[in-house]
């Protein structure tokens, strides 16, 4: 599973941030790694430099072999929380979609 990051101009991307988010995503989606060919991570800060509640947004777009992409988003107080919430939503969607395929 290839992971591609995209950030808006309000987020300072560092190697430490990227590595910690890759670890969260890889661990959370490990059982789906064979089905996901590429995962796009879009991170944004809705309020720019101002503090605010639920202003960090994570959109995950999973590309599955031979299927349409699946996109989920989550907002939270920190980027890590936003990513964790989006990973949970994506796992739920993948369980539903891939579960239906097994039933056919």
GUMI-683286 format. One record per residue: residue number from 1; residue in three letters; chain; x, y, z of N, C-alpha, C in turn. Coordinates in steps of 0.02 Angstrom, whole numbers, m for minus. Atoms other than C-alpha are relative to their C-alpha. Layout:
N
k:NUM, r:Ala, c:A, n_u:X, n_v:Y, n_w:Z, ca_u:X, ca_v:Y, ca_w:Z, c_u:X, c_v:Y, c_w:Z
...
This chain:
104
k:1, r:Unk, c:A, n_u:42, n_v:m59, n_w:0, ca_u:0, ca_v:0, ca_w:0, c_u:45, c_v:62, c_w:0
k:2, r:Unk, c:A, n_u:m37, n_v:m63, n_w:5, ca_u:75, ca_v:164, ca_w:m57, c_u:m41, c_v:55, c_w:33
k:3, r:Unk, c:A, n_u:34, n_v:m55, n_w:m34, ca_u:33, ca_v:315, ca_w:52, c_u:27, c_v:66, c_w:m26
k:4, r:Unk, c:A, n_u:m18, n_v:m66, n_w:27, ca_u:33, ca_v:489, ca_w:m25, c_u:m32, c_v:54, c_w:43
k:5, r:Unk, c:A, n_u:25, n_v:m54, n_w:m42, ca_u:17, ca_v:646, ca_w:81, c_u:m8, c_v:65, c_w:m40
k:6, r:Unk, c:A, n_u:14, n_v:m66, n_w:27, ca_u:m59, ca_v:812, ca_w:29, c_u:m21, c_v:44, c_w:58
k:7, r:Unk, c:A, n_u:18, n_v:m45, n_w:m55, ca_u:m67, ca_v:960, ca_w:148, c_u:m15, c_v:69, c_w:m29
k:8, r:Unk, c:A, n_u:12, n_v:m69, n_w:22, ca_u:m136, ca_v:1135, ca_w:134, c_u:56, c_v:44, c_w:26
k:9, r:Unk, c:A, n_u:m55, n_v:m46, n_w:m17, ca_u:m27, ca_v:1288, ca_w:159, c_u:3, c_v:17, c_w:74
k:10, r:Unk, c:A, n_u:2, n_v:m15, n_w:m71, ca_u:m77, ca_v:1301, ca_w:343, c_u:33, c_v:m53, c_w:43
k:11, r:Unk, c:A, n_u:m30, n_v:55, n_w:m38, ca_u:6, ca_v:1138, ca_w:394, c_u:73, c_v:m6, c_w:m18
k:12, r:Unk, c:A, n_u:m71, n_v:9, n_w:10, ca_u:192, ca_v:1124, ca_w:418, c_u:15, c_v:m74, c_w:5
k:13, r:Unk, c:A, n_u:m13, n_v:72, n_w:2, ca_u:238, ca_v:949, ca_w:365, c_u:73, c_v:m13, c_w:18
k:14, r:Unk, c:A, n_u:m67, n_v:19, n_w:m21, ca_u:387, ca_v:873, ca_w:453, c_u:8, c_v:m76, c_w:m7
k:15, r:Unk, c:A, n_u:m13, n_v:72, n_w:5, ca_u:470, ca_v:703, ca_w:441, c_u:m30, c_v:m37, c_w:60
k:16, r:Unk, c:A, n_u:28, n_v:31, n_w:m60, ca_u:416, ca_v:665, ca_w:620, c_u:m75, c_v:m7, c_w:m4
k:17, r:Unk, c:A, n_u:73, n_v:3, n_w:8, ca_u:234, ca_v:707, ca_w:584, c_u:m18, c_v:m53, c_w:m51
k:18, r:Unk, c:A, n_u:14, n_v:48, n_w:53, ca_u:235, ca_v:607, ca_w:423, c_u:11, c_v:m72, c_w:25
k:19, r:Unk, c:A, n_u:m15, n_v:67, n_w:m25, ca_u:317, ca_v:456, ca_w:507, c_u:m51, c_v:m24, c_w:51
k:20, r:Unk, c:A, n_u:49, n_v:21, n_w:m51, ca_u:195, ca_v:456, ca_w:654, c_u:m67, c_v:m14, c_w:m33
k:21, r:Unk, c:A, n_u:63, n_v:11, n_w:33, ca_u:45, ca_v:471, ca_w:538, c_u:2, c_v:m64, c_w:m43
k:22, r:Unk, c:A, n_u:m7, n_v:62, n_w:39, ca_u:110, ca_v:332, ca_w:424, c_u:m7, c_v:m61, c_w:47
k:23, r:Unk, c:A, n_u:5, n_v:56, n_w:m48, ca_u:128, ca_v:220, ca_w:578, c_u:m73, c_v:m10, c_w:21
k:24, r:Unk, c:A, n_u:71, n_v:5, n_w:m20, ca_u:m52, ca_v:260, ca_w:634, c_u:m41, c_v:m32, c_w:m56
k:25, r:Unk, c:A, n_u:39, n_v:24, n_w:57, ca_u:m122, ca_v:228, ca_w:460, c_u:17, c_v:m72, c_w:m16
k:26, r:Unk, c:A, n_u:m21, n_v:68, n_w:17, ca_u:m20, ca_v:71, ca_w:425, c_u:m25, c_v:m50, c_w:51
k:27, r:Unk, c:A, n_u:24, n_v:44, n_w:m53, ca_u:m66, ca_v:m5, ca_w:592, c_u:m76, c_v:m9, c_w:m4
k:28, r:Unk, c:A, n_u:72, n_v:3, n_w:2, ca_u:m249, ca_v:39, ca_w:576, c_u:m28, c_v:m37, c_w:m60
k:29, r:Unk, c:A, n_u:25, n_v:30, n_w:61, ca_u:m267, ca_v:m25, ca_w:398, c_u:39, c_v:m62, c_w:m21
k:30, r:Unk, c:A, n_u:m44, n_v:56, n_w:17, ca_u:m146, ca_v:m172, ca_w:406, c_u:m37, c_v:m59, c_w:m31
k:31, r:Unk, c:A, n_u:35, n_v:58, n_w:28, ca_u:m277, ca_v:m305, ca_w:370, c_u:m28, c_v:13, c_w:m70
k:32, r:Unk, c:A, n_u:24, n_v:m17, n_w:67, ca_u:m330, ca_v:m211, ca_w:212, c_u:57, c_v:17, c_w:m48
k:33, r:Unk, c:A, n_u:m56, n_v:m22, n_w:41, ca_u:m155, ca_v:m179, ca_w:145, c_u:6, c_v:m36, c_w:m67
k:34, r:Unk, c:A, n_u:m2, n_v:36, n_w:63, ca_u:m172, ca_v:m313, ca_w:11, c_u:m52, c_v:26, c_w:m50
k:35, r:Unk, c:A, n_u:53, n_v:m24, n_w:44, ca_u:m332, ca_v:m236, ca_w:m58, c_u:10, c_v:73, c_w:m21
k:36, r:Unk, c:A, n_u:m10, n_v:m71, n_w:15, ca_u:m276, ca_v:m52, ca_w:m54, c_u:65, c_v:8, c_w:m39
k:37, r:Unk, c:A, n_u:m61, n_v:m11, n_w:39, ca_u:m155, ca_v:m7, ca_w:m193, c_u:32, c_v:67, c_w:18
k:38, r:Unk, c:A, n_u:m27, n_v:m66, n_w:m18, ca_u:m138, ca_v:177, ca_w:m145, c_u:m49, c_v:34, c_w:48
k:39, r:Unk, c:A, n_u:40, n_v:m38, n_w:m48, ca_u:m200, ca_v:285, ca_w:m2, c_u:23, c_v:72, c_w:m3
k:40, r:Unk, c:A, n_u:m16, n_v:m71, n_w:0, ca_u:m207, ca_v:473, ca_w:m21, c_u:m25, c_v:31, c_w:64
k:41, r:Unk, c:A, n_u:16, n_v:m33, n_w:m63, ca_u:m205, ca_v:575, ca_w:139, c_u:1, c_v:75, c_w:m13
k:42, r:Unk, c:A, n_u:5, n_v:m72, n_w:8, ca_u:m266, ca_v:755, ca_w:128, c_u:m11, c_v:31, c_w:68
k:43, r:Unk, c:A, n_u:3, n_v:m32, n_w:m65, ca_u:m232, ca_v:858, ca_w:284, c_u:m10, c_v:75, c_w:m8
k:44, r:Unk, c:A, n_u:10, n_v:m72, n_w:4, ca_u:m296, ca_v:1034, ca_w:313, c_u:m17, c_v:28, c_w:68
k:45, r:Unk, c:A, n_u:16, n_v:m37, n_w:m61, ca_u:m317, ca_v:1163, ca_w:450, c_u:m51, c_v:53, c_w:m20
k:46, r:Unk, c:A, n_u:55, n_v:m43, n_w:22, ca_u:m484, ca_v:1251, ca_w:428, c_u:7, c_v:73, c_w:25
k:47, r:Unk, c:A, n_u:m5, n_v:m67, n_w:m29, ca_u:m443, ca_v:1400, ca_w:541, c_u:69, c_v:31, c_w:m6
k:48, r:Unk, c:A, n_u:m68, n_v:m25, n_w:11, ca_u:m264, ca_v:1428, ca_w:485, c_u:37, c_v:4, c_w:66
k:49, r:Unk, c:A, n_u:m41, n_v:m9, n_w:m59, ca_u:m161, ca_v:1499, ca_w:628, c_u:m41, c_v:10, c_w:64
k:50, r:Unk, c:A, n_u:43, n_v:m11, n_w:m59, ca_u:m310, ca_v:1528, ca_w:746, c_u:m16, c_v:m68, c_w:32
k:51, r:Unk, c:A, n_u:21, n_v:59, n_w:m36, ca_u:m355, ca_v:1404, ca_w:881, c_u:m75, c_v:m9, c_w:m9
k:52, r:Unk, c:A, n_u:71, n_v:15, n_w:6, ca_u:m522, ca_v:1318, ca_w:863, c_u:m13, c_v:m73, c_w:12
k:53, r:Unk, c:A, n_u:18, n_v:69, n_w:m11, ca_u:m616, ca_v:1160, ca_w:901, c_u:m16, c_v:m33, c_w:m67
k:54, r:Unk, c:A, n_u:13, n_v:40, n_w:60, ca_u:m622, ca_v:1025, ca_w:769, c_u:19, c_v:36, c_w:m65
k:55, r:Unk, c:A, n_u:m21, n_v:m37, n_w:59, ca_u:m525, ca_v:1131, ca_w:645, c_u:52, c_v:m37, c_w:m43
k:56, r:Unk, c:A, n_u:m47, n_v:41, n_w:39, ca_u:m404, ca_v:995, ca_w:586, c_u:m40, c_v:m52, c_w:m38
k:57, r:Unk, c:A, n_u:39, n_v:45, n_w:42, ca_u:m471, ca_v:892, ca_w:441, c_u:45, c_v:m50, c_w:m35
k:58, r:Unk, c:A, n_u:m35, n_v:53, n_w:36, ca_u:m413, ca_v:727, ca_w:369, c_u:m49, c_v:m33, c_w:m48
k:59, r:Unk, c:A, n_u:39, n_v:35, n_w:51, ca_u:m482, ca_v:657, ca_w:207, c_u:44, c_v:m57, c_w:m25
k:60, r:Unk, c:A, n_u:m36, n_v:58, n_w:25, ca_u:m428, ca_v:481, ca_w:161, c_u:m35, c_v:m26, c_w:m62
k:61, r:Unk, c:A, n_u:27, n_v:29, n_w:62, ca_u:m452, ca_v:414, ca_w:m15, c_u:38, c_v:m64, c_w:m15
k:62, r:Unk, c:A, n_u:m30, n_v:66, n_w:11, ca_u:m419, ca_v:228, ca_w:m35, c_u:m15, c_v:m23, c_w:m71
k:63, r:Unk, c:A, n_u:7, n_v:27, n_w:68, ca_u:m389, ca_v:158, ca_w:m209, c_u:4, c_v:m76, c_w:6
k:64, r:Unk, c:A, n_u:2, n_v:73, n_w:m3, ca_u:m441, ca_v:m24, ca_w:m218, c_u:9, c_v:m28, c_w:m70
k:65, r:Unk, c:A, n_u:m11, n_v:33, n_w:65, ca_u:m390, ca_v:m143, ca_w:m357, c_u:m67, c_v:m16, c_w:m33
k:66, r:Unk, c:A, n_u:59, n_v:15, n_w:39, ca_u:m527, ca_v:m147, ca_w:m488, c_u:m65, c_v:29, c_w:27
k:67, r:Unk, c:A, n_u:60, n_v:m30, n_w:m29, ca_u:m650, ca_v:m40, ca_w:m387, c_u:7, c_v:76, c_w:0
k:68, r:Unk, c:A, n_u:0, n_v:m73, n_w:m7, ca_u:m699, ca_v:142, ca_w:m370, c_u:35, c_v:20, c_w:65
k:69, r:Unk, c:A, n_u:m32, n_v:m23, n_w:m62, ca_u:m601, ca_v:243, ca_w:m241, c_u:m52, c_v:12, c_w:55
k:70, r:Unk, c:A, n_u:42, n_v:m12, n_w:m59, ca_u:m674, ca_v:259, ca_w:m66, c_u:30, c_v:60, c_w:37
k:71, r:Unk, c:A, n_u:m24, n_v:m59, n_w:m36, ca_u:m661, ca_v:427, ca_w:23, c_u:m40, c_v:9, c_w:65
k:72, r:Unk, c:A, n_u:31, n_v:m16, n_w:m65, ca_u:m695, ca_v:469, ca_w:206, c_u:36, c_v:61, c_w:28
k:73, r:Unk, c:A, n_u:m33, n_v:m57, n_w:m32, ca_u:m661, ca_v:624, ca_w:308, c_u:m19, c_v:4, c_w:73
k:74, r:Unk, c:A, n_u:12, n_v:m8, n_w:m71, ca_u:m649, ca_v:669, ca_w:490, c_u:31, c_v:66, c_w:22
k:75, r:Unk, c:A, n_u:m27, n_v:m61, n_w:m29, ca_u:m623, ca_v:829, ca_w:588, c_u:10, c_v:m10, c_w:75
k:76, r:Unk, c:A, n_u:m16, n_v:7, n_w:m71, ca_u:m544, ca_v:842, ca_w:760, c_u:44, c_v:59, c_w:22
k:77, r:Unk, c:A, n_u:m40, n_v:m54, n_w:m28, ca_u:m440, ca_v:953, ca_w:874, c_u:73, c_v:m3, c_w:m21
k:78, r:Unk, c:A, n_u:m70, n_v:8, n_w:21, ca_u:m272, ca_v:881, ca_w:818, c_u:1, c_v:m42, c_w:m65
k:79, r:Unk, c:A, n_u:m8, n_v:40, n_w:61, ca_u:m208, ca_v:804, ca_w:657, c_u:m2, c_v:m75, c_w:15
k:80, r:Unk, c:A, n_u:m1, n_v:71, n_w:m18, ca_u:m176, ca_v:639, ca_w:745, c_u:m70, c_v:m26, c_w:13
k:81, r:Unk, c:A, n_u:69, n_v:20, n_w:m14, ca_u:m355, ca_v:631, ca_w:809, c_u:m41, c_v:m3, c_w:m64
k:82, r:Unk, c:A, n_u:37, n_v:m1, n_w:64, ca_u:m422, ca_v:677, ca_w:637, c_u:18, c_v:m62, c_w:m42
k:83, r:Unk, c:A, n_u:m22, n_v:59, n_w:38, ca_u:m318, ca_v:538, ca_w:556, c_u:m29, c_v:m64, c_w:31
k:84, r:Unk, c:A, n_u:26, n_v:60, n_w:m34, ca_u:m370, ca_v:408, ca_w:686, c_u:m75, c_v:m7, c_w:m15
k:85, r:Unk, c:A, n_u:72, n_v:3, n_w:14, ca_u:m554, ca_v:452, ca_w:661, c_u:m14, c_v:m19, c_w:m73
k:86, r:Unk, c:A, n_u:8, n_v:16, n_w:71, ca_u:m537, ca_v:445, ca_w:471, c_u:18, c_v:m73, c_w:m13
k:87, r:Unk, c:A, n_u:m19, n_v:71, n_w:8, ca_u:m448, ca_v:276, ca_w:482, c_u:m56, c_v:m45, c_w:25
k:88, r:Unk, c:A, n_u:56, n_v:40, n_w:m26, ca_u:m590, ca_v:208, ca_w:590, c_u:m59, c_v:0, c_w:m49
k:89, r:Unk, c:A, n_u:54, n_v:m4, n_w:49, ca_u:m719, ca_v:269, ca_w:463, c_u:16, c_v:m41, c_w:m62
k:90, r:Unk, c:A, n_u:m20, n_v:37, n_w:60, ca_u:m620, ca_v:194, ca_w:319, c_u:m3, c_v:m75, c_w:13
k:91, r:Unk, c:A, n_u:4, n_v:71, n_w:m17, ca_u:m605, ca_v:26, ca_w:408, c_u:m72, c_v:m24, c_w:m2
k:92, r:Unk, c:A, n_u:71, n_v:18, n_w:0, ca_u:m793, ca_v:24, ca_w:432, c_u:m26, c_v:m6, c_w:m72
k:93, r:Unk, c:A, n_u:22, n_v:2, n_w:70, ca_u:m823, ca_v:64, ca_w:248, c_u:29, c_v:m60, c_w:m37
k:94, r:Unk, c:A, n_u:m32, n_v:57, n_w:33, ca_u:m698, ca_v:m66, ca_w:190, c_u:m30, c_v:m66, c_w:23
k:95, r:Unk, c:A, n_u:32, n_v:60, n_w:m25, ca_u:m776, ca_v:m198, ca_w:303, c_u:m66, c_v:m12, c_w:m36
k:96, r:Unk, c:A, n_u:64, n_v:6, n_w:33, ca_u:m945, ca_v:m163, ca_w:226, c_u:8, c_v:m19, c_w:m74
k:97, r:Unk, c:A, n_u:m8, n_v:11, n_w:72, ca_u:m886, ca_v:m158, ca_w:45, c_u:31, c_v:m69, c_w:m14
k:98, r:Unk, c:A, n_u:m34, n_v:64, n_w:13, ca_u:m767, ca_v:m306, ca_w:53, c_u:m41, c_v:m59, c_w:27
k:99, r:Unk, c:A, n_u:45, n_v:52, n_w:m25, ca_u:m893, ca_v:m405, ca_w:157, c_u:m53, c_v:m18, c_w:m50
k:100, r:Unk, c:A, n_u:50, n_v:12, n_w:52, ca_u:m1022, ca_v:m385, ca_w:20, c_u:30, c_v:m42, c_w:m57
k:101, r:Unk, c:A, n_u:m32, n_v:37, n_w:55, ca_u:m898, ca_v:m449, ca_w:m109, c_u:8, c_v:m74, c_w:18
k:102, r:Unk, c:A, n_u:m8, n_v:71, n_w:m20, ca_u:m868, ca_v:m608, ca_w:m8, c_u:m66, c_v:m37, c_w:m2
k:103, r:Unk, c:A, n_u:65, n_v:32, n_w:0, ca_u:m1055, ca_v:m641, ca_w:m2, c_u:m24, c_v:m18, c_w:m69
k:104, r:Unk, c:A, n_u:21, n_v:15, n_w:69, ca_u:m1068, ca_v:m648, ca_w:m192, c_u:35, c_v:m59, c_w:m28
